Amino acid sequence: MPRFKTILVTGGAGYIGSHCVVDLLEAGHDVVAIDNFANAVGDEEGSPALQRAEQITGKKITFYKADLLNKSEINDIFDKHQIDCVIHFAALKAVGESMQQPLLYYQNNLLGMLNLLEIMRSHNCYQLVFSSSCTVYGEPESLPITETHPTGNITNVYGRTKYFIEEMLKDLSAAEKKWNIISLRYFNPVGAHPSGLIGEDPTKEFTNLMPFMAQVALGKKPVLTVFGNDYNTPDGTGIRDYIHVMDLASGHVAALNLISENHVGLKVYNLGTGKGVSVKELVNVFERVTGTNIPLKYVERRLGDITAMWADATLAKEQLGWTTKYTIEEMCSDFWRWQTMNPDGYPKKNIKASVIINGKS
Ligand SMILES: NC(=O)c1ccc[n+]([C@@H]2O[C@H](COP(=O)([O-])OP(=O)(O)OC[C@H]3O[C@@H](n4cnc5c(N)ncnc54)[C@H](O)[C@@H]3O)[C@@H](O)[C@H]2O)c1
């Protein structure tokens, strides 16, 4: 029986949140999930991703359609449930959109976090796992990148929201010693649950490499646009540290285990594989594993994109006892299984709600 019984998962209907919920349920936690469906399929009737998480695990989830910007809605949820720890995924995350609508991003991501922290404190809940990102590092000064690398030299608004929140968490944990917080800096999450039942299905416009590539493989998009083939890398395309979303999910369970047994104040960990893979290499593996052909179109580099980034994940291994298990081949084959089983993503209508909605069965 885990020491933290009930976990509030914000953004639980989203890509990483829904996969993490599966691992939390399997680890024996009770899950209360919230989402406002800004970037996930679902409505008052429920979330198909969470419904399928229930199907995978055979366990129940309590779900609320709620917005972190609406303090009284969130407050009511804390009044109703004894929350032991919060995993905070809810955020807007599209880099391009964040440059066009900075206030939307600052309001949603920063105010959402502030509201949550205030409500947690007023309910005596001081345990938090926060979804941060390797974007907080900006252009790396050295590779692989460790947690001690300077942060803040960021070229986009989305990344700055993550950086500002990390700074806020530093100030908070320095001032109020009860807080017990882990900030996880994700590298590049890809893949899907091996069952093919849950995966990535954003409702906003997206340019993420793997979902885009899968759409091309399905013939829904004509070519895969690659931004830049003149980087200073062996094949000229950018290099990233792709991590299977289920490895990422297990990193959260490991983080919960650490703060349920120890008072850490604030700790930061990289979650990556430690291996850099170029865009071209990823496309080649995807084609080989799925037996598809992905036509490429090279265009100018995107403003603010960096050349190469991969993690040194030694700290997470030593202190969380966490390592990645999935290969690049599995990241591709699992995503492809999800995409071919659900070519149009989750069902958009007639969602059969088996999850407990707003606390009622
Ligand atoms: N996917 C990535 O590449 C990546 C990389 C690094 C960090 N992250 C971070 O991980 C977290 C989860 O990312 P994801 O890929 O699952 O994104 P996602 O968009 O699939 O999930 C985020 C969820 O939060 C919800 N949400 C947004 N604002 C909300 C609000 N105000 N109230 C309630 N719900 C709200 C959205 O509807 C969505 O379902 C985010 O914080 C993201 O910034 C993601």
The ligand as an SDF file (V2000), in Angstrom:
LIG
                    3D

 44 48  0  0  0  0  0  0  0  0999 V2000
    4.7640   16.5020  -24.5010 N   0  0  0  0  0  0  0  0  0  0  0  0
    5.9390   17.0920  -24.4210 C   0  0  0  0  0  0  0  0  0  0  0  0
    6.7040   17.1040  -25.3820 O   0  0  0  0  0  0  0  0  0  0  0  0
    6.3800   17.7500  -23.1340 C   0  0  0  0  0  0  0  0  0  0  0  0
    7.7450   17.9920  -22.9130 C   0  0  0  0  0  0  0  0  0  0  0  0
    8.1310   18.6250  -21.7290 C   0  0  0  0  0  0  0  0  0  0  0  0
    7.1830   18.9990  -20.7820 C   0  0  0  0  0  0  0  0  0  0  0  0
    5.8710   18.7570  -21.0400 N   0  0  0  0  0  0  0  0  0  0  0  0
    4.8770   19.1890  -20.0420 C   0  0  0  0  0  0  0  0  0  0  0  0
    4.1750   18.0500  -19.5820 O   0  0  0  0  0  0  0  0  0  0  0  0
    2.8310   18.3950  -19.2510 C   0  0  0  0  0  0  0  0  0  0  0  0
    1.8770   17.4570  -19.9770 C   0  0  0  0  0  0  0  0  0  0  0  0
    2.1310   17.5580  -21.3620 O   0  0  0  0  0  0  0  0  0  0  0  0
    1.3120   16.7400  -22.4400 P   0  0  0  0  0  0  0  0  0  0  0  0
    2.2050   16.4640  -23.5710 O   0  0  0  0  0  0  0  0  0  0  0  0
    0.5920   15.6340  -21.7700 O   0  0  0  0  0  0  0  0  0  0  0  0
    0.2950   17.8770  -22.9020 O   0  0  0  0  0  0  0  0  0  0  0  0
   -1.2760   17.7780  -23.1270 P   0  0  0  0  0  0  0  0  0  0  0  0
   -1.6840   19.0520  -23.7660 O   0  0  0  0  0  0  0  0  0  0  0  0
   -1.6310   16.5060  -23.7990 O   0  0  0  0  0  0  0  0  0  0  0  0
   -1.8070   17.7070  -21.6220 O   0  0  0  0  0  0  0  0  0  0  0  0
   -2.0080   18.8440  -20.8150 C   0  0  0  0  0  0  0  0  0  0  0  0
   -3.4610   18.8060  -20.3500 C   0  0  0  0  0  0  0  0  0  0  0  0
   -3.7030   19.9140  -19.4920 O   0  0  0  0  0  0  0  0  0  0  0  0
   -5.0120   20.4020  -19.7730 C   0  0  0  0  0  0  0  0  0  0  0  0
   -5.0350   21.8010  -19.3250 N   0  0  0  0  0  0  0  0  0  0  0  0
   -4.3620   22.8530  -19.8340 C   0  0  0  0  0  0  0  0  0  0  0  0
   -4.6530   23.9760  -19.1460 N   0  0  0  0  0  0  0  0  0  0  0  0
   -5.5270   23.6180  -18.1660 C   0  0  0  0  0  0  0  0  0  0  0  0
   -6.1900   24.3260  -17.1330 C   0  0  0  0  0  0  0  0  0  0  0  0
   -6.0610   25.6460  -16.9850 N   0  0  0  0  0  0  0  0  0  0  0  0
   -7.0110   23.6430  -16.3060 N   0  0  0  0  0  0  0  0  0  0  0  0
   -7.1970   22.3140  -16.4570 C   0  0  0  0  0  0  0  0  0  0  0  0
   -6.6020   21.5910  -17.4310 N   0  0  0  0  0  0  0  0  0  0  0  0
   -5.7710   22.2340  -18.2670 C   0  0  0  0  0  0  0  0  0  0  0  0
   -5.1870   20.2230  -21.2720 C   0  0  0  0  0  0  0  0  0  0  0  0
   -6.5320   20.1570  -21.6760 O   0  0  0  0  0  0  0  0  0  0  0  0
   -4.4500   18.9110  -21.5080 C   0  0  0  0  0  0  0  0  0  0  0  0
   -5.3180   17.8010  -21.4680 O   0  0  0  0  0  0  0  0  0  0  0  0
    2.6690   19.8640  -19.6410 C   0  0  0  0  0  0  0  0  0  0  0  0
    2.8690   20.6490  -18.4870 O   0  0  0  0  0  0  0  0  0  0  0  0
    3.7970   20.0820  -20.6280 C   0  0  0  0  0  0  0  0  0  0  0  0
    4.2090   21.4260  -20.6550 O   0  0  0  0  0  0  0  0  0  0  0  0
    5.4440   18.1260  -22.1770 C   0  0  0  0  0  0  0  0  0  0  0  0
  1  2  1  0
  2  3  2  0
  2  4  1  0
  4  5  1  0
  4 44  2  0
  5  6  2  0
  6  7  1  0
  7  8  2  0
  8  9  1  0
  8 44  1  0
  9 10  1  0
  9 42  1  0
 10 11  1  0
 11 12  1  0
 11 40  1  0
 12 13  1  0
 13 14  1  0
 14 15  2  0
 14 16  1  0
 14 17  1  0
 17 18  1  0
 18 19  2  0
 18 20  1  0
 18 21  1  0
 21 22  1  0
 22 23  1  0
 23 24  1  0
 23 38  1  0
 24 25  1  0
 25 26  1  0
 25 36  1  0
 26 27  1  0
 26 35  1  0
 27 28  2  0
 28 29  1  0
 29 30  1  0
 29 35  2  0
 30 31  1  0
 30 32  2  0
 32 33  1  0
 33 34  2  0
 34 35  1  0
 36 37  1  0
 36 38  1  0
 38 39  1  0
 40 41  1  0
 40 42  1  0
 42 43  1  0
M  CHG  2   8   1  16  -1
M  END
$$$$
